[in-house]
């Protein structure tokens, strides 16, 4: 890494364009798309992701279903 890149990271001015991103779980869901890796004002690194295709999604309603329904049941813990 060069000094300019390091300074940009330190000063929270870095944005890395990613033309192809794959987010997956073994034997689970797979998301494909593109985006940017950014650093916010408090120094947190995050991915601004645009999903273009998704495979093996669980059959639940993401916006109205709470999962796990009971956090204390071991079978419902997400891995």
PDB file of N, CA, C and O in Angstrom:
ATOM      1  N   UNK A   1       0.841  -1.177   0.000  1.00  0.00           N
ATOM      2  CA  UNK A   1       0.000   0.000   0.000  1.00  0.00           C
ATOM      3  C   UNK A   1       0.887   1.241   0.000  1.00  0.00           C
ATOM      4  O   UNK A   1       1.937   1.276   0.642  1.00  0.00           O
ATOM      5  N   UNK A   2       0.450   2.230  -0.716  1.00  0.00           N
ATOM      6  CA  UNK A   2       1.235   3.457  -0.726  1.00  0.00           C
ATOM      7  C   UNK A   2       0.784   4.402   0.390  1.00  0.00           C
ATOM      8  O   UNK A   2      -0.241   4.177   1.033  1.00  0.00           O
ATOM      9  N   UNK A   3       1.557   5.452   0.606  1.00  0.00           N
ATOM     10  CA  UNK A   3       1.296   6.384   1.700  1.00  0.00           C
ATOM     11  C   UNK A   3      -0.014   7.155   1.508  1.00  0.00           C
ATOM     12  O   UNK A   3      -0.707   7.454   2.480  1.00  0.00           O
ATOM     13  N   UNK A   4      -0.346   7.471   0.276  1.00  0.00           N
ATOM     14  CA  UNK A   4      -1.590   8.216   0.005  1.00  0.00           C
ATOM     15  C   UNK A   4      -2.818   7.396   0.399  1.00  0.00           C
ATOM     16  O   UNK A   4      -3.755   7.919   1.003  1.00  0.00           O
ATOM     17  N   UNK A   5      -2.804   6.102   0.051  1.00  0.00           N
ATOM     18  CA  UNK A   5      -3.911   5.219   0.413  1.00  0.00           C
ATOM     19  C   UNK A   5      -4.053   5.141   1.931  1.00  0.00           C
ATOM     20  O   UNK A   5      -5.160   5.232   2.461  1.00  0.00           O
ATOM     21  N   UNK A   6      -2.934   4.972   2.624  1.00  0.00           N
ATOM     22  CA  UNK A   6      -2.951   4.886   4.083  1.00  0.00           C
ATOM     23  C   UNK A   6      -3.498   6.172   4.700  1.00  0.00           C
ATOM     24  O   UNK A   6      -4.289   6.123   5.642  1.00  0.00           O
ATOM     25  N   UNK A   7      -3.080   7.317   4.174  1.00  0.00           N
ATOM     26  CA  UNK A   7      -3.589   8.602   4.670  1.00  0.00           C
ATOM     27  C   UNK A   7      -5.087   8.747   4.419  1.00  0.00           C
ATOM     28  O   UNK A   7      -5.810   9.257   5.275  1.00  0.00           O
ATOM     29  N   UNK A   8      -5.556   8.306   3.257  1.00  0.00           N
ATOM     30  CA  UNK A   8      -6.991   8.374   2.952  1.00  0.00           C
ATOM     31  C   UNK A   8      -7.805   7.508   3.909  1.00  0.00           C
ATOM     32  O   UNK A   8      -8.886   7.909   4.341  1.00  0.00           O
ATOM     33  N   UNK A   9      -7.293   6.324   4.242  1.00  0.00           N
ATOM     34  CA  UNK A   9      -7.980   5.450   5.201  1.00  0.00           C
ATOM     35  C   UNK A   9      -8.007   6.121   6.569  1.00  0.00           C
ATOM     36  O   UNK A   9      -9.046   6.146   7.229  1.00  0.00           O
ATOM     37  N   UNK A  10      -6.881   6.658   6.993  1.00  0.00           N
ATOM     38  CA  UNK A  10      -6.785   7.325   8.288  1.00  0.00           C
ATOM     39  C   UNK A  10      -7.717   8.535   8.381  1.00  0.00           C
ATOM     40  O   UNK A  10      -8.289   8.804   9.437  1.00  0.00           O
ATOM     41  N   UNK A  11      -7.863   9.256   7.282  1.00  0.00           N
ATOM     42  CA  UNK A  11      -8.706  10.453   7.255  1.00  0.00           C
ATOM     43  C   UNK A  11     -10.153  10.161   6.853  1.00  0.00           C
ATOM     44  O   UNK A  11     -10.948  11.082   6.669  1.00  0.00           O
ATOM     45  N   UNK A  12     -10.487   8.888   6.720  1.00  0.00           N
ATOM     46  CA  UNK A  12     -11.854   8.428   6.406  1.00  0.00           C
ATOM     47  C   UNK A  12     -12.354   8.955   5.074  1.00  0.00           C
ATOM     48  O   UNK A  12     -13.526   9.308   4.945  1.00  0.00           O
ATOM     49  N   UNK A  13     -11.480   9.012   4.085  1.00  0.00           N
ATOM     50  CA  UNK A  13     -11.843   9.518   2.762  1.00  0.00           C
ATOM     51  C   UNK A  13     -11.816   8.428   1.694  1.00  0.00           C
ATOM     52  O   UNK A  13     -11.890   8.736   0.504  1.00  0.00           O
ATOM     53  N   UNK A  14     -11.714   7.193   2.085  1.00  0.00           N
ATOM     54  CA  UNK A  14     -11.524   6.116   1.106  1.00  0.00           C
ATOM     55  C   UNK A  14     -12.871   5.557   0.645  1.00  0.00           C
ATOM     56  O   UNK A  14     -13.790   5.385   1.446  1.00  0.00           O
ATOM     57  N   UNK A  15     -12.972   5.282  -0.630  1.00  0.00           N
ATOM     58  CA  UNK A  15     -14.101   4.566  -1.219  1.00  0.00           C
ATOM     59  C   UNK A  15     -13.531   3.608  -2.247  1.00  0.00           C
ATOM     60  O   UNK A  15     -12.876   4.034  -3.199  1.00  0.00           O
ATOM     61  N   UNK A  16     -13.772   2.329  -2.067  1.00  0.00           N
ATOM     62  CA  UNK A  16     -13.295   1.318  -3.003  1.00  0.00           C
ATOM     63  C   UNK A  16     -14.480   0.804  -3.810  1.00  0.00           C
ATOM     64  O   UNK A  16     -15.413   0.236  -3.243  1.00  0.00           O
ATOM     65  N   UNK A  17     -14.455   0.995  -5.116  1.00  0.00           N
ATOM     66  CA  UNK A  17     -15.517   0.504  -5.992  1.00  0.00           C
ATOM     67  C   UNK A  17     -15.302  -0.976  -6.262  1.00  0.00           C
ATOM     68  O   UNK A  17     -14.216  -1.387  -6.674  1.00  0.00           O
ATOM     69  N   UNK A  18     -16.323  -1.766  -6.034  1.00  0.00           N
ATOM     70  CA  UNK A  18     -16.271  -3.210  -6.267  1.00  0.00           C
ATOM     71  C   UNK A  18     -17.248  -3.533  -7.395  1.00  0.00           C
ATOM     72  O   UNK A  18     -18.459  -3.382  -7.231  1.00  0.00           O
ATOM     73  N   UNK A  19     -16.731  -3.971  -8.524  1.00  0.00           N
ATOM     74  CA  UNK A  19     -17.590  -4.240  -9.674  1.00  0.00           C
ATOM     75  C   UNK A  19     -18.306  -5.577  -9.570  1.00  0.00           C
ATOM     76  O   UNK A  19     -19.304  -5.802 -10.255  1.00  0.00           O
ATOM     77  N   UNK A  20     -17.807  -6.462  -8.722  1.00  0.00           N
ATOM     78  CA  UNK A  20     -18.444  -7.771  -8.545  1.00  0.00           C
ATOM     79  C   UNK A  20     -18.263  -8.215  -7.103  1.00  0.00           C
ATOM     80  O   UNK A  20     -17.140  -8.306  -6.608  1.00  0.00           O
ATOM     81  N   UNK A  21     -19.378  -8.490  -6.429  1.00  0.00           N
ATOM     82  CA  UNK A  21     -19.351  -8.916  -5.030  1.00  0.00           C
ATOM     83  C   UNK A  21     -20.182 -10.185  -4.901  1.00  0.00           C
ATOM     84  O   UNK A  21     -21.269 -10.285  -5.470  1.00  0.00           O
ATOM     85  N   UNK A  22     -19.667 -11.147  -4.154  1.00  0.00           N
ATOM     86  CA  UNK A  22     -20.381 -12.386  -3.867  1.00  0.00           C
ATOM     87  C   UNK A  22     -20.403 -12.564  -2.351  1.00  0.00           C
ATOM     88  O   UNK A  22     -19.353 -12.658  -1.717  1.00  0.00           O
ATOM     89  N   UNK A  23     -21.592 -12.608  -1.779  1.00  0.00           N
ATOM     90  CA  UNK A  23     -21.779 -12.846  -0.348  1.00  0.00           C
ATOM     91  C   UNK A  23     -22.526 -14.171  -0.236  1.00  0.00           C
ATOM     92  O   UNK A  23     -23.610 -14.317  -0.801  1.00  0.00           O
ATOM     93  N   UNK A  24     -21.961 -15.136   0.487  1.00  0.00           N
ATOM     94  CA  UNK A  24     -22.603 -16.449   0.549  1.00  0.00           C
ATOM     95  C   UNK A  24     -22.369 -17.122   1.890  1.00  0.00           C
ATOM     96  O   UNK A  24     -21.468 -16.757   2.646  1.00  0.00           O
ATOM     97  N   UNK A  25     -23.200 -18.112   2.162  1.00  0.00           N
ATOM     98  CA  UNK A  25     -23.053 -19.000   3.301  1.00  0.00           C
ATOM     99  C   UNK A  25     -22.918 -20.411   2.750  1.00  0.00           C
ATOM    100  O   UNK A  25     -23.586 -20.764   1.777  1.00  0.00           O
ATOM    101  N   UNK A  26     -22.063 -21.218   3.359  1.00  0.00           N
ATOM    102  CA  UNK A  26     -21.981 -22.622   2.962  1.00  0.00           C
ATOM    103  C   UNK A  26     -23.345 -23.266   3.184  1.00  0.00           C
ATOM    104  O   UNK A  26     -23.903 -23.179   4.278  1.00  0.00           O
ATOM    105  N   UNK A  27     -23.875 -23.902   2.171  1.00  0.00           N
ATOM    106  CA  UNK A  27     -25.196 -24.543   2.205  1.00  0.00           C
ATOM    107  C   UNK A  27     -26.292 -23.545   2.577  1.00  0.00           C
ATOM    108  O   UNK A  27     -27.291 -23.919   3.190  1.00  0.00           O
ATOM    109  N   UNK A  28     -26.106 -22.283   2.209  1.00  0.00           N
ATOM    110  CA  UNK A  28     -27.088 -21.259   2.550  1.00  0.00           C
ATOM    111  C   UNK A  28     -27.315 -20.311   1.391  1.00  0.00           C
ATOM    112  O   UNK A  28     -27.138 -20.674   0.228  1.00  0.00           O
ATOM    113  N   UNK A  29     -27.709 -19.097   1.721  1.00  0.00           N
ATOM    114  CA  UNK A  29     -28.038 -18.134   0.675  1.00  0.00           C
ATOM    115  C   UNK A  29     -26.793 -17.575  -0.004  1.00  0.00           C
ATOM    116  O   UNK A  29     -25.694 -17.599   0.550  1.00  0.00           O
ATOM    117  N   UNK A  30     -26.997 -17.076  -1.210  1.00  0.00           N
ATOM    118  CA  UNK A  30     -25.933 -16.504  -2.024  1.00  0.00           C
ATOM    119  C   UNK A  30     -26.456 -15.212  -2.651  1.00  0.00           C
ATOM    120  O   UNK A  30     -27.501 -15.215  -3.302  1.00  0.00           O
ATOM    121  N   UNK A  31     -25.734 -14.117  -2.457  1.00  0.00           N
ATOM    122  CA  UNK A  31     -26.110 -12.822  -3.012  1.00  0.00           C
ATOM    123  C   UNK A  31     -25.010 -12.352  -3.949  1.00  0.00           C
ATOM    124  O   UNK A  31     -23.831 -12.404  -3.599  1.00  0.00           O
ATOM    125  N   UNK A  32     -25.386 -11.895  -5.138  1.00  0.00           N
ATOM    126  CA  UNK A  32     -24.421 -11.377  -6.108  1.00  0.00           C
ATOM    127  C   UNK A  32     -24.801  -9.956  -6.470  1.00  0.00           C
ATOM    128  O   UNK A  32     -25.981  -9.630  -6.602  1.00  0.00           O
ATOM    129  N   UNK A  33     -23.782  -9.105  -6.632  1.00  0.00           N
ATOM    130  CA  UNK A  33     -24.053  -7.722  -6.989  1.00  0.00           C
ATOM    131  C   UNK A  33     -22.782  -6.905  -7.082  1.00  0.00           C
ATOM    132  O   UNK A  33     -21.720  -7.428  -7.418  1.00  0.00           O
ATOM    133  N   UNK A  34     -22.895  -5.615  -6.781  1.00  0.00           N
ATOM    134  CA  UNK A  34     -21.753  -4.702  -6.826  1.00  0.00           C
ATOM    135  C   UNK A  34     -21.934  -3.651  -5.738  1.00  0.00           C
ATOM    136  O   UNK A  34     -22.993  -3.583  -5.113  1.00  0.00           O
ATOM    137  N   UNK A  35     -20.910  -2.829  -5.504  1.00  0.00           N
ATOM    138  CA  UNK A  35     -21.053  -1.794  -4.491  1.00  0.00           C
ATOM    139  C   UNK A  35     -19.763  -1.074  -4.196  1.00  0.00           C
ATOM    140  O   UNK A  35     -18.821  -1.098  -4.989  1.00  0.00           O
ATOM    141  N   UNK A  36     -19.729  -0.424  -3.027  1.00  0.00           N
ATOM    142  CA  UNK A  36     -18.572   0.348  -2.585  1.00  0.00           C
ATOM    143  C   UNK A  36     -18.263   0.017  -1.133  1.00  0.00           C
ATOM    144  O   UNK A  36     -19.167  -0.152  -0.315  1.00  0.00           O
ATOM    145  N   UNK A  37     -16.975  -0.075  -0.824  1.00  0.00           N
ATOM    146  CA  UNK A  37     -16.526  -0.194   0.554  1.00  0.00           C
ATOM    147  C   UNK A  37     -16.190   1.220   1.010  1.00  0.00           C
ATOM    148  O   UNK A  37     -15.400   1.916   0.371  1.00  0.00           O
ATOM    149  N   UNK A  38     -16.799   1.644   2.127  1.00  0.00           N
ATOM    150  CA  UNK A  38     -16.643   3.019   2.605  1.00  0.00           C
ATOM    151  C   UNK A  38     -16.274   3.027   4.090  1.00  0.00           C
ATOM    152  O   UNK A  38     -16.378   2.012   4.779  1.00  0.00           O
ATOM    153  N   UNK A  39     -15.844   4.190   4.560  1.00  0.00           N
ATOM    154  CA  UNK A  39     -15.592   4.415   5.981  1.00  0.00           C
ATOM    155  C   UNK A  39     -16.446   5.605   6.402  1.00  0.00           C
ATOM    156  O   UNK A  39     -16.374   6.669   5.787  1.00  0.00           O
ATOM    157  N   UNK A  40     -17.261   5.429   7.457  1.00  0.00           N
ATOM    158  CA  UNK A  40     -18.120   6.540   7.877  1.00  0.00           C
ATOM    159  C   UNK A  40     -17.375   7.487   8.817  1.00  0.00           C
ATOM    160  O   UNK A  40     -16.181   7.311   9.059  1.00  0.00           O
ATOM    161  N   UNK A  41     -18.069   8.479   9.339  1.00  0.00           N
ATOM    162  CA  UNK A  41     -17.434   9.546  10.122  1.00  0.00           C
ATOM    163  C   UNK A  41     -16.820   9.069  11.439  1.00  0.00           C
ATOM    164  O   UNK A  41     -15.938   9.739  11.977  1.00  0.00           O
ATOM    165  N   UNK A  42     -17.266   7.928  11.968  1.00  0.00           N
ATOM    166  CA  UNK A  42     -16.686   7.411  13.209  1.00  0.00           C
ATOM    167  C   UNK A  42     -15.679   6.294  12.967  1.00  0.00           C
ATOM    168  O   UNK A  42     -15.182   5.689  13.917  1.00  0.00           O
ATOM    169  N   UNK A  43     -15.373   6.017  11.698  1.00  0.00           N
ATOM    170  CA  UNK A  43     -14.331   5.050  11.365  1.00  0.00           C
ATOM    171  C   UNK A  43     -14.797   3.633  11.114  1.00  0.00           C
ATOM    172  O   UNK A  43     -13.966   2.733  10.989  1.00  0.00           O
ATOM    173  N   UNK A  44     -16.092   3.402  11.035  1.00  0.00           N
ATOM    174  CA  UNK A  44     -16.617   2.069  10.762  1.00  0.00           C
ATOM    175  C   UNK A  44     -16.528   1.772   9.270  1.00  0.00           C
ATOM    176  O   UNK A  44     -16.974   2.568   8.444  1.00  0.00           O
ATOM    177  N   UNK A  45     -15.951   0.626   8.933  1.00  0.00           N
ATOM    178  CA  UNK A  45     -15.877   0.197   7.537  1.00  0.00           C
ATOM    179  C   UNK A  45     -17.174  -0.538   7.215  1.00  0.00           C
ATOM    180  O   UNK A  45     -17.590  -1.418   7.968  1.00  0.00           O
ATOM    181  N   UNK A  46     -17.815  -0.183   6.102  1.00  0.00           N
ATOM    182  CA  UNK A  46     -19.056  -0.851   5.720  1.00  0.00           C
ATOM    183  C   UNK A  46     -19.137  -1.012   4.212  1.00  0.00           C
ATOM    184  O   UNK A  46     -18.405  -0.367   3.461  1.00  0.00           O
ATOM    185  N   UNK A  47     -20.031  -1.876   3.788  1.00  0.00           N
ATOM    186  CA  UNK A  47     -20.242  -2.163   2.376  1.00  0.00           C
ATOM    187  C   UNK A  47     -21.598  -1.611   1.958  1.00  0.00           C
ATOM    188  O   UNK A  47     -22.629  -1.988   2.513  1.00  0.00           O
ATOM    189  N   UNK A  48     -21.588  -0.725   0.986  1.00  0.00           N
ATOM    190  CA  UNK A  48     -22.804  -0.198   0.365  1.00  0.00           C
ATOM    191  C   UNK A  48     -23.084  -1.122  -0.819  1.00  0.00           C
ATOM    192  O   UNK A  48     -22.458  -0.983  -1.869  1.00  0.00           O
ATOM    193  N   UNK A  49     -24.020  -2.066  -0.663  1.00  0.00           N
ATOM    194  CA  UNK A  49     -24.180  -3.199  -1.578  1.00  0.00           C
ATOM    195  C   UNK A  49     -25.476  -3.102  -2.369  1.00  0.00           C
ATOM    196  O   UNK A  49     -26.534  -2.836  -1.799  1.00  0.00           O
ATOM    197  N   UNK A  50     -25.398  -3.318  -3.685  1.00  0.00           N
ATOM    198  CA  UNK A  50     -26.562  -3.406  -4.566  1.00  0.00           C
ATOM    199  C   UNK A  50     -26.672  -4.863  -5.013  1.00  0.00           C
ATOM    200  O   UNK A  50     -25.801  -5.362  -5.726  1.00  0.00           O
ATOM    201  N   UNK A  51     -27.732  -5.541  -4.598  1.00  0.00           N
ATOM    202  CA  UNK A  51     -27.928  -6.952  -4.936  1.00  0.00           C
ATOM    203  C   UNK A  51     -28.600  -7.060  -6.302  1.00  0.00           C
ATOM    204  O   UNK A  51     -29.645  -6.455  -6.540  1.00  0.00           O
ATOM    205  N   UNK A  52     -27.986  -7.839  -7.199  1.00  0.00           N
ATOM    206  CA  UNK A  52     -28.556  -8.057  -8.527  1.00  0.00           C
ATOM    207  C   UNK A  52     -29.228  -9.415  -8.654  1.00  0.00           C
ATOM    208  O   UNK A  52     -30.158  -9.576  -9.444  1.00  0.00           O
ATOM    209  N   UNK A  53     -28.768 -10.387  -7.884  1.00  0.00           N
ATOM    210  CA  UNK A  53     -29.407 -11.702  -7.911  1.00  0.00           C
ATOM    211  C   UNK A  53     -29.184 -12.395  -6.570  1.00  0.00           C
ATOM    212  O   UNK A  53     -28.188 -12.158  -5.887  1.00  0.00           O
ATOM    213  N   UNK A  54     -30.131 -13.254  -6.211  1.00  0.00           N
ATOM    214  CA  UNK A  54     -30.073 -13.969  -4.944  1.00  0.00           C
ATOM    215  C   UNK A  54     -30.540 -15.401  -5.152  1.00  0.00           C
ATOM    216  O   UNK A  54     -31.481 -15.653  -5.906  1.00  0.00           O
ATOM    217  N   UNK A  55     -29.876 -16.341  -4.479  1.00  0.00           N
ATOM    218  CA  UNK A  55     -30.194 -17.763  -4.588  1.00  0.00           C
ATOM    219  C   UNK A  55     -30.324 -18.360  -3.194  1.00  0.00           C
ATOM    220  O   UNK A  55     -29.722 -17.872  -2.237  1.00  0.00           O
ATOM    221  N   UNK A  56     -31.114 -19.420  -3.091  1.00  0.00           N
ATOM    222  CA  UNK A  56     -31.301 -20.173  -1.846  1.00  0.00           C
ATOM    223  C   UNK A  56     -31.756 -19.296  -0.683  1.00  0.00           C
ATOM    224  O   UNK A  56     -31.302 -19.478   0.446  1.00  0.00           O
ATOM    225  N   UNK A  57     -32.639 -18.356  -0.951  1.00  0.00           N
ATOM    226  CA  UNK A  57     -33.154 -17.515   0.124  1.00  0.00           C
ATOM    227  C   UNK A  57     -34.113 -18.317   0.990  1.00  0.00           C
ATOM    228  O   UNK A  57     -34.862 -19.146   0.474  1.00  0.00           O
ATOM    229  N   UNK A  58     -34.103 -18.082   2.310  1.00  0.00           N
ATOM    230  CA  UNK A  58     -35.060 -18.781   3.167  1.00  0.00           C
ATOM    231  C   UNK A  58     -36.483 -18.330   2.846  1.00  0.00           C
ATOM    232  O   UNK A  58     -36.704 -17.195   2.423  1.00  0.00           O
ATOM    233  N   UNK A  59     -37.422 -19.209   3.047  1.00  0.00           N
ATOM    234  CA  UNK A  59     -38.815 -18.899   2.729  1.00  0.00           C
ATOM    235  C   UNK A  59     -39.496 -18.226   3.918  1.00  0.00           C
ATOM    236  O   UNK A  59     -40.419 -18.777   4.517  1.00  0.00           O
ATOM    237  N   UNK A  60     -39.024 -17.031   4.245  1.00  0.00           N
ATOM    238  CA  UNK A  60     -39.642 -16.244   5.306  1.00  0.00           C
ATOM    239  C   UNK A  60     -39.887 -14.839   4.778  1.00  0.00           C
ATOM    240  O   UNK A  60     -39.258 -14.408   3.811  1.00  0.00           O
ATOM    241  N   UNK A  61     -40.793 -14.140   5.414  1.00  0.00           N
ATOM    242  CA  UNK A  61     -41.087 -12.758   5.052  1.00  0.00           C
ATOM    243  C   UNK A  61     -40.153 -11.872   5.878  1.00  0.00           C
ATOM    244  O   UNK A  61     -40.360 -11.713   7.081  1.00  0.00           O
ATOM    245  N   UNK A  62     -39.130 -11.295   5.246  1.00  0.00           N
ATOM    246  CA  UNK A  62     -38.092 -10.569   5.969  1.00  0.00           C
ATOM    247  C   UNK A  62     -38.604  -9.344   6.723  1.00  0.00           C
ATOM    248  O   UNK A  62     -38.071  -9.022   7.784  1.00  0.00           O
ATOM    249  N   UNK A  63     -39.610  -8.659   6.216  1.00  0.00           N
ATOM    250  CA  UNK A  63     -40.016  -7.404   6.822  1.00  0.00           C
ATOM    251  C   UNK A  63     -41.101  -7.560   7.878  1.00  0.00           C
ATOM    252  O   UNK A  63     -41.397  -6.599   8.589  1.00  0.00           O
ATOM    253  N   UNK A  64     -41.699  -8.734   8.003  1.00  0.00           N
ATOM    254  CA  UNK A  64     -42.748  -8.888   8.999  1.00  0.00           C
ATOM    255  C   UNK A  64     -42.544 -10.098   9.904  1.00  0.00           C
ATOM    256  O   UNK A  64     -43.346 -10.313  10.813  1.00  0.00           O
ATOM    257  N   UNK A  65     -41.513 -10.883   9.689  1.00  0.00           N
ATOM    258  CA  UNK A  65     -41.272 -12.068  10.493  1.00  0.00           C
ATOM    259  C   UNK A  65     -40.049 -11.862  11.371  1.00  0.00           C
ATOM    260  O   UNK A  65     -38.994 -11.456  10.884  1.00  0.00           O
ATOM    261  N   UNK A  66     -40.186 -12.141  12.666  1.00  0.00           N
ATOM    262  CA  UNK A  66     -39.049 -12.061  13.573  1.00  0.00           C
ATOM    263  C   UNK A  66     -38.393 -13.436  13.621  1.00  0.00           C
ATOM    264  O   UNK A  66     -39.055 -14.439  13.885  1.00  0.00           O
ATOM    265  N   UNK A  67     -37.095 -13.477  13.365  1.00  0.00           N
ATOM    266  CA  UNK A  67     -36.377 -14.740  13.450  1.00  0.00           C
ATOM    267  C   UNK A  67     -35.071 -14.506  14.162  1.00  0.00           C
ATOM    268  O   UNK A  67     -34.368 -13.565  13.795  1.00  0.00           O
ATOM    269  N   UNK A  68     -34.698 -15.267  15.129  1.00  0.00           N
ATOM    270  CA  UNK A  68     -35.442 -16.395  15.678  1.00  0.00           C
ATOM    271  C   UNK A  68     -36.634 -15.921  16.511  1.00  0.00           C
ATOM    272  O   UNK A  68     -36.619 -14.830  17.081  1.00  0.00           O
ATOM    273  N   UNK A  69     -37.660 -16.763  16.567  1.00  0.00           N
ATOM    274  CA  UNK A  69     -38.854 -16.409  17.326  1.00  0.00           C
ATOM    275  C   UNK A  69     -38.555 -16.398  18.826  1.00  0.00           C
ATOM    276  O   UNK A  69     -39.130 -15.610  19.577  1.00  0.00           O
ATOM    277  N   UNK A  70     -37.647 -17.283  19.255  1.00  0.00           N
ATOM    278  CA  UNK A  70     -37.233 -17.340  20.654  1.00  0.00           C
ATOM    279  C   UNK A  70     -35.715 -17.466  20.687  1.00  0.00           C
ATOM    280  O   UNK A  70     -35.170 -18.485  20.260  1.00  0.00           O
ATOM    281  N   UNK A  71     -35.031 -16.451  21.185  1.00  0.00           N
ATOM    282  CA  UNK A  71     -33.568 -16.441  21.215  1.00  0.00           C
ATOM    283  C   UNK A  71     -32.970 -17.502  22.135  1.00  0.00           C
ATOM    284  O   UNK A  71     -31.786 -17.820  22.016  1.00  0.00           O
ATOM    285  N   UNK A  72     -33.754 -18.047  23.035  1.00  0.00           N
ATOM    286  CA  UNK A  72     -33.235 -19.001  24.007  1.00  0.00           C
ATOM    287  C   UNK A  72     -33.287 -20.448  23.529  1.00  0.00           C
ATOM    288  O   UNK A  72     -32.740 -21.325  24.198  1.00  0.00           O
ATOM    289  N   UNK A  73     -33.924 -20.723  22.402  1.00  0.00           N
ATOM    290  CA  UNK A  73     -33.992 -22.085  21.869  1.00  0.00           C
ATOM    291  C   UNK A  73     -32.807 -22.288  20.927  1.00  0.00           C
ATOM    292  O   UNK A  73     -32.671 -21.574  19.934  1.00  0.00           O
ATOM    293  N   UNK A  74     -31.956 -23.256  21.236  1.00  0.00           N
ATOM    294  CA  UNK A  74     -30.711 -23.465  20.485  1.00  0.00           C
ATOM    295  C   UNK A  74     -30.948 -23.769  19.010  1.00  0.00           C
ATOM    296  O   UNK A  74     -30.144 -23.368  18.168  1.00  0.00           O
ATOM    297  N   UNK A  75     -32.033 -24.468  18.677  1.00  0.00           N
ATOM    298  CA  UNK A  75     -32.306 -24.822  17.287  1.00  0.00           C
ATOM    299  C   UNK A  75     -32.619 -23.603  16.430  1.00  0.00           C
ATOM    300  O   UNK A  75     -32.517 -23.673  15.205  1.00  0.00           O
ATOM    301  N   UNK A  76     -32.997 -22.492  17.043  1.00  0.00           N
ATOM    302  CA  UNK A  76     -33.354 -21.297  16.287  1.00  0.00           C
ATOM    303  C   UNK A  76     -32.197 -20.303  16.157  1.00  0.00           C
ATOM    304  O   UNK A  76     -32.361 -19.246  15.548  1.00  0.00           O
ATOM    305  N   UNK A  77     -31.041 -20.627  16.718  1.00  0.00           N
ATOM    306  CA  UNK A  77     -29.891 -19.724  16.649  1.00  0.00           C
ATOM    307  C   UNK A  77     -29.322 -19.738  15.237  1.00  0.00           C
ATOM    308  O   UNK A  77     -29.114 -20.803  14.655  1.00  0.00           O
ATOM    309  N   UNK A  78     -29.070 -18.550  14.687  1.00  0.00           N
ATOM    310  CA  UNK A  78     -28.478 -18.451  13.356  1.00  0.00           C
ATOM    311  C   UNK A  78     -27.000 -18.792  13.427  1.00  0.00           C
ATOM    312  O   UNK A  78     -26.310 -18.403  14.369  1.00  0.00           O
ATOM    313  N   UNK A  79     -26.517 -19.519  12.428  1.00  0.00           N
ATOM    314  CA  UNK A  79     -25.099 -19.918  12.401  1.00  0.00           C
ATOM    315  C   UNK A  79     -24.354 -19.035  11.442  1.00  0.00           C
ATOM    316  O   UNK A  79     -23.146 -19.197  11.265  1.00  0.00           O
TER     317      UNK A  79
END
